[in-house]
Amino acid sequence: MVTAERVQALSCAGLKELPAQFVRPENERPENTKAVEGVTVPVISLAQAHDIVVKEVAAAASEWGFFLITDNRISPSLIRRLQEVGRVFFELPQEEKEAYSNDPSRGKYEGEVTEEYNKEVWRVTEEVLELLSEGLGLEGKSLKGSLEGEEMELEMKINMYPPCPQPQLALGVEPHTDMSALTILVPNDVPGLQLWKDGHWVAVDYLPNALFIHIGDQIEVLSNGKYKSVLHRSLVNKERTRMSWAVFCVPPQEAVIGPLPELVDETKNPPKFSTKTYAEYRHRKFNKLPQ
């Protein structure tokens, strides 16, 4: 795997041509797999009446596996601070990055911002899981309970995609689904996220202060396929750095995840997925083994 630091260094070197190891096979290149025009992803305001939000979230999770939420009550200033500390960190020389990692006092402000943001994301996660549960005709706490409730974990990852001299030949991240239950993402204003829908890639436009919600594999399994884990990829930009802040909501390693019994009927709607621990699921996905 090529590290972010190495990609950064290549970008800063002002290369005019992409090194061969970054060129994707022809059938995966953005120039040969362009996004379809005129299609927009679902945008859902949480300020609407509760029953309308439930209906819209369930429809988006079933048809897209993805939606944007607005009126999410996360302060725009908190999102700006989160993005600023991420930008500042990536702009540091490698030696200083390591010094930050090894000296907790140097990263105190960054830690406070991240902790504050994670508290807000936990609240949003609980709210979205409740909406998704109700959309399945279940009690509001069903999905959260199946993910081990308060034992759920939030894992943050900051992605950085430096300018690329030949973006038509490369991908920031290859097509994949997330193994999480939910992924809650905030990007900067450089577009690049694309979703697979109805045999085409669909570009996701930037919407200030919106949260990008990805349905992950664990929710697809729990819902017995009613909700879709979204296949997505990330493109790069020729002129500007794209960044995103992703928080993955995951169950504990020992949590046992399978289709919820309330959603399964052996004759009309049999289980589409096997039941296993999250640790086993991760092992199989990482090693490209059948689930």
Beta strands, then each sheet from edge to edge (+ up, - down):
strand 1: 43-45
strand 2: 66-70
strand 3: 153-161
strand 4: 173-176
strand 5: 182-187
strand 6: 193-197
strand 7: 200-203
strand 8: 211-215
strand 9: 232-234
strand 10: 242-250
strand 11: 256-257
strand 12: 276-277
sheet 1: 1+ 2+ 8- 5+ 10- 3+
sheet 2: 4+ 9- 6+ 7-
sheet 3: 11+ 12-
end
